[in-house]
């Protein structure tokens, strides 16, 4: 009888949800049937018309409307485990992706989906740019990555939370009875950065980024709270325990699963599945003043009962004040509007959408609306610092080091060591560093991807608990030099300089290990690249070649999306010139940076690598359409410039920072696009050991 009642309630709720979905009143009723004409008598007159019927009553108002949004819904049924659905605000399915994982879902700040799995060995998978993937596609090791293996200690990870500020993944590991923490760029069989043993089996976790506070939902009905969790060294013991209770102080929670924290109101929302075998005893609780709540805490609101359709609410997601519930036992996505206000009791959801065995739900994260660090579009961009890599000829104390200098080039702010003989460094929009390295002894190269180096990691070194490496025979990386990251596309462009297979190789920002490039760009005549700058807006790659020319490849991502894996030959070749003639040899372009606002290309020429005096900096106008010999608008060269081997550059939208290796300097040339050129000194300079590359660090990276 209980089962039949539940099904009837679900069917009825769905029918109400489908009716009047725009929220308008129903149409007026139809007019009454006109009376029939009277029967004509002999020579008699026609009978009178019947009167009109009365209007019908107004229809019932439609269901509550929701703000436009999209969500990821993880499935975990017998036939759909390992799939995720992209749904809209009304839970209508937009597309499906096979992630291979079946538990909690969360997004990082770059639009990558992170999902827990306990269907085999415990795992945390990162699916790169999932929102732009095709319907029906699946996890791909050349695009995505997974944390799994004995060293991870993962057993049954359920709910997860990603700290965008700190770049950490917190996983509630049910059977391991612990919270397991990894850096967001970790991969493979990595040991956790930290583990915190819990008093009972945890199901979900949420983290207050601003106040460094961790909340853990336990299946014994409690919530444990850890204040100063990360900065305190991943606290082993909870600061306090919150027990949802009634007005009499009696515990009313049984088996908490879902947990969300609303920083704007300092409230927690909890879902309680009660007995997993009972499809009627689920509940929702609201806890006020969550940051200070302790002990038996009277809930501000509770929802439970037959009308609520809460049986096993295994996960919840909060958007404003709208709470979405993955209701597993009753096979539905429920929406409760205004969750923080209203009476407690047996409250019906504002929306019900049937779906099979939903396990977890999260709102999609829109991309950071700022440009990548190499794509400056603001004049006088505020900077929190400058990153510089060190690459001395002989191994020394600074080998592998990435230092952060202040923008005026007067002091060093901090450093991180990638533990490789590194070349160039750049950053994505989350502040993670991407650093090329090579090993001349083994003829192998790669890319070190390190977590949050732009803001944190002072005095730290590479660790698999936070960081990862792309390297191996399939990568084609032997002697990689400059690189560029397109965060919103999830792509890394790398200049592979080796003499046999020189090219630009493009990888996913989420891949790891011995991954194959997604696409390879090869310049004509086996020209060897040193650096690359990809412009997202025009889908164009500018490549600095060591023969003194610049190759331009158009529609790179478009060709990749169309299925191309190789592009042979550039679309245009630019040769810097003066008075219509190419600069005399030796010409050896290294650094390159394209400014989309002025359509200018800034390049550095090291000349002879053995000469510490013949370096140059050029500015070329109309770079988007230039071809062949192109006169430079700015030419900086001569003894006063201290340019010998300017191996890398980066433009701020106004000023140009230069890594001058042969003379051991980091320099800044101000107002570079309008510079008079000639033999002019840098406006600022800082002595640095063997600077190999330079990257700007905008202040918005730390927000």
C-alpha positions, -999 to 999 in steps of 0.1 A, spaced: 0 0 0 28 24 8 45 18 -25 12 25 -44 6 57 -25 41 69 -33 38 62 -70 5 79 -71 19 110 -54 48 111 -78 25 107 -108 1 134 -95 30 158 -88 45 153 -123 11 161 -138 8 193 -118 43 202 -128 35 198 -165 4 219 -164 5 256 -167 43 256 -167 45 293 -177 27 304 -146 -3 319 -165 -39 316 -154 -59 289 -173 -81 299 -203 -117 309 -198 -143 281 -201 -161 276 -234 -194 293 -240 -226 274 -232 -243 255 -261 -268 276 -278 -304 265 -273 -321 247 -302 -347 264 -323 -383 258 -316 -403 235 -339 -423 254 -365 -460 250 -361 -484 253 -389 -480 289 -401 -464 295 -367 -433 316 -359 -398 302 -350 -390 295 -314 -367 318 -294 -329 311 -293 -316 295 -261 -295 316 -237 -256 315 -237 -239 293 -212 -218 308 -183 -180 313 -186 -159 285 -171 -138 290 -140 -101 302 -143 -75 275 -145 -50 268 -117 -18 289 -117 12 272 -132 42 259 -114 69 282 -99 93 296 -125 131 293 -119 160 314 -130 178 300 -160 206 277 -150 222 244 -158 232 215 -135 251 183 -136 231 153 -124 251 121 -116 232 88 -121 237 56 -101 211 30 -111 215 -5 -124 214 7 -160 227 43 -158 256 42 -133 286 60 -147 267 86 -166 260 122 -159 232 144 -174 234 181 -181 200 195 -171 183 229 -171 166 247 -143 135 226 -148 155 194 -148 150 188 -185 178 167 -199 201 186 -224 227 159 -230 244 129 -214 281 121 -209 297 89 -198 322 98 -170 327 63 -157 321 76 -122 289 73 -101 291 95 -70 295 131 -59 300 159 -85 316 194 -82 331 220 -105 365 237 -103 368 274 -113 379 265 -148 347 247 -157 361 212 -153 339 186 -136 353 166 -107 335 134 -97 339 107 -71 335 70 -78 332 39 -57 320 15 -85 354 -1 -85 385 12 -68 379 45 -51 386 74 -75 383 111 -82 381 119 -119 385 153 -136 365 157 -168 379 186 -188 355 213 -201 325 189 -198 300 215 -209 315 218 -243 318 181 -249 296 164 -274 264 146 -263 270 109 -257 308 111 -255 329 96 -227 359 99 -205 391 102 -225 426 97 -209 440 121 -235 417 148 -222 408 139 -186 426 125 -155 419 103 -125 433 101 -89 431 64 -80 453 36 -66 466 21 -33 485 52 -23 454 74 -25 437 55 4 404 61 -14 378 34 -7 342 47 -11 343 85 -18 308 99 -18 302 137 -16 330 161 -26 337 198 -24 363 219 -44 379 249 -28 384 273 -57 405 297 -36 429 271 -23 427 246 -51 418 216 -29 395 187 -33 378 175 -1 363 140 -4 340 123 21 352 87 21 324 66 36 340 32 44 374 47 51 357 69 77 378 99 67 379 132 48 406 129 22 423 160 7 441 164 -26 454 193 -46 431 200 -76 458 193 -102 469 159 -86 466 127 -107 473 90 -106 483 69 -76 491 99 -54 491 100 -17 466 124 -2 478 158 10 459 152 42 434 128 58 411 135 87 395 105 105 358 110 114 337 98 143 312 81 120 310 74 83 309 106 64 287 111 33 292 147 22 313 177 29 313 215 23 339 241 29 337 278 37 366 293 16 365 327 33 367 315 69 387 282 64 359 262 79 350 226 70 316 210 76 312 173 74 278 154 71 279 122 91 256 92 87 250 91 124 229 123 121 256 148 132 276 175 115 312 180 126 328 214 122 366 221 118 376 257 122 409 269 107 410 235 90 437 241 63 457 269 79 457 249 111 474 220 94 443 200 85 429 198 120 425 162 133 397 169 158 365 188 152 360 221 169 324 213 176 295 190 166 260 202 154 231 179 161 198 189 144 171 189 171 135 199 178 124 228 200 126 204 230 163 199 223 157 163 211 178 149 182 157 145 151 184 137 125 191 101 116 214 97 86 226 129 71 238 128 35 236 161 16 251 193 30 254 228 16 266 261 32 252 295 22 279 321 30 255 350 25 232 340 53 255 318 73 231 289 71 235 251 65 209 230 47 210 193 53 193 163 38 186 132 59 177 99 42 166 82 74 165 45 66 180 38 32 153 11 27 124 34 35 111 56 6 91 78 29 112 89 59 136 115 43 139 151 56 154 185 51 168 207 78 179 243 79 205 254 105 209 291 113 241 307 125 260 277 113 295 292 120 288 292 157 262 264 161 272 237 186 256 207 202 219 200 200 207 228 177 170 236 171 165 236 134 151 268 118 130 247 94 123 211 87 105 194 59 93 158 59 62 137 52 43 121 23 36 153 4 73 162 5 82 131 -15 114 129 5 125 93 9 163 91 2 174 127 -6 210 117 -12 223 151 -24 213 187 -25 223 218 -44 215 254 -35 210 282 -60 200 314 -43 172 301 -21 161 273 -44 171 239 -32 174 210 -56 173 175 -43 185 143 -58 158 120 -45 170 85 -52 144 62 -38 115 81 -55 135 86 -88 131 124 -90 147 158 -89 127 179 -64 129 217 -61 120 235 -29 118 273 -35 126 297 -7 141 270 14 151 294 42 116 307 48 82 292 54 66 268 78 80 235 88 61 203 81 49 182 52 56 207 25 52 197 -12 81 205 -36 76 233 -60 88 211 -89 91 174 -95 109 158 -124 111 121 -129 146 107 -134 162 73 -127 183 69 -96 199 103 -92 230 103 -69 244 138 -69 236 172 -83 256 205 -86 251 237 -105 275 243 -134 303 268 -129 306 295 -155 341 304 -167 361 332 -151 353 362 -173 389 375 -172 414 369 -200 443 345 -197 475 361 -183 491 361 -218 460 377 -234 462 412 -218 432 434 -227 434 460 -200 459 489 -201 476 493 -167 464 459 -155 469 457 -117 494 431 -109 502 412 -77 535 401 -90 557 387 -118 567 350 -121 602 342 -133 617 307 -139 654 301 -134 674 278 -157 712 280 -151 735 262 -174 748 241 -145 725 228 -118 725 250 -88 703 263 -59 678 280 -83 674 251 -107 637 244 -111 627 275 -93 598 297 -101 600 330 -82 574 357 -77 587 392 -78 568 424 -71 556 444 -101 581 473 -95 609 447 -96 624 456 -62 619 424 -42 611 387 -43 578 377 -28 581 339 -27 592 309 -47 583 273 -56 604 246 -70 591 223 -98 619 198 -92 629 197 -129 653 215 -152 626 239 -162 622 261 -192 591 283 -196 563 290 -172 528 303 -176 495 301 -157 459 293 -162 430 315 -148 430 295 -115 466 304 -108 480 269 -115 514 269 -132 524 251 -164 561 246 -168 581 229 -196 612 209 -187 637 188 -206 665 164 -198 694 164 -223 708 132 -209 676 111 -215 662 132 -244 628 134 -226 608 165 -218 574 173 -203 551 197 -186 548 201 -148 514 213 -137 514 227 -102 486 238 -80 481 275 -71 517 286 -76 506 321 -85 493 328 -50 506 301 -26 532 273 -23 559 296 -9 590 276 -1 573 244 -13 583 218 -40 566 196 -64 544 169 -48 521 143 -64 496 151 -37 490 184 -54 507 184 -88 511 163 -119 533 158 -150 527 152 -187 556 132 -201 564 101 -221 570 87 -255 534 94 -267 536 131 -258 564 139 -284 579 162 -258 617 161 -261 629 197 -259 598 218 -251 603 256 -247 577 283 -245 540 275 -239 506 291 -236 474 281 -219 439 287 -231 419 281 -199 384 283 -213 392 259 -241 412 235 -218 442 236 -241 480 239 -236 501 250 -266 537 239 -264 567 248 -286 586 216 -292 621 227 -303 638 194 -311 656 192 -345 638 160 -357 601 168 -350 598 205 -343 562 215 -339 535 231 -317 519 203 -297 486 209 -281 474 190 -250 444 191 -227 450 211 -195 434 181 -176 454 152 -190 484 136 -173 511 110 -179 520 97 -213 492 114 -231 491 120 -269 487 156 -282 452 165 -293 466 183 -324 500 191 -338 510 222 -358 541 220 -380 557 250 -397 571 248 -432 607 239 -440 611 222 -406 614 255 -389 620 252 -352 597 270 -328 607 286 -295 575 301 -282 538 303 -290 509 327 -282 474 316 -289 447 342 -293 413 329 -281 392 355 -298 405 349 -333 414 312 -328 449 320 -341 483 308 -330 514 330 -334 546 310 -334 581 324 -328 606 305 -350 644 304 -344 650 312 -381 639 348 -375 603 345 -388 568 342 -373 543 315 -384 506 321 -381 481 293 -379 444 302 -383 413 284 -370 433 260 -347 405 250 -323 379 249 -351 401 224 -370 406 204 -338 368 203 -332 363 193 -368 384 162 -362 418 173 -375 449 160 -355 476 176 -376 481 209 -394 510 210 -418 522 244 -429 513 278 -416 486 301 -431 510 330 -432 546 337 -425 557 371 -411 593 383 -415 602 413 -393 618 440 -415 631 475 -415 628 497 -446 614 468 -465 644 445 -458 646 416 -434 670 421 -404 704 407 -411 715 373 -396 717 361 -370 680 365 -363 666 341 -337 631 349 -324 623 336 -290 596 354 -270 563 363 -285 531 381 -272 501 392 -292 480 422 -281 444 418 -293 434 454 -285 460 470 -308 464 440 -331 502 443 -324 527 415 -321 557 419 -297 587 396 -302 622 393 -288 652 383 -309 682 368 -291 704 371 -322 734 349 -315 730 329 -283 767 334 -277 765 372 -279 753 390 -248 749 423 -266 729 417 -298 694 411 -285 664 431 -299 627 437 -292 603 444 -321 567 456 -323 548 447 -355 514 463 -363 484 447 -381 496 413 -370 462 397 -377 466 402 -415 503 407 -420 523 384 -443 558 383 -457 582 412 -450 566 434 -424 582 466 -412 585 469 -374 570 499 -357 594 497 -327 629 484 -326 648 484 -293 684 474 -295 719 485 -285 743 485 -255 721 507 -232 692 482 -235 712 454 -219 695 431 -244 717 401 -251 695 370 -250 659 382 -242 645 346 -241 610 355 -231 586 384 -228 551 392 -215 529 422 -221 507 438 -195 485 458 -218 509 487 -213 544 476 -202 566 447 -214 585 424 -190 616 407 -203 636 377 -191 671 386 -202 691 355 -196 727 362 -207 728 394 -185 709 379 -156 681 405 -155 644 408 -154 635 441 -171 605 463 -178 601 486 -208 572 510 -202 545 520 -227 561 496 -252 537 501 -281 545 538 -282 581 535 -275 605 556 -296 627 525 -298 665 527 -303 692 522 -278 672 529 -247 675 516 -212 648 496 -195 626 516 -171 630 489 -143 654 460 -138 661 433 -113 691 410 -110 681 373 -112 699 340 -118 695 328 -154 659 339 -160 644 317 -186 608 330 -188 585 356 -174 547 357 -167 525 384 -153 503 377 -123 471 399 -123 456 407 -90 423 390 -100 440 356 -98 438 359 -60 401 367 -57 
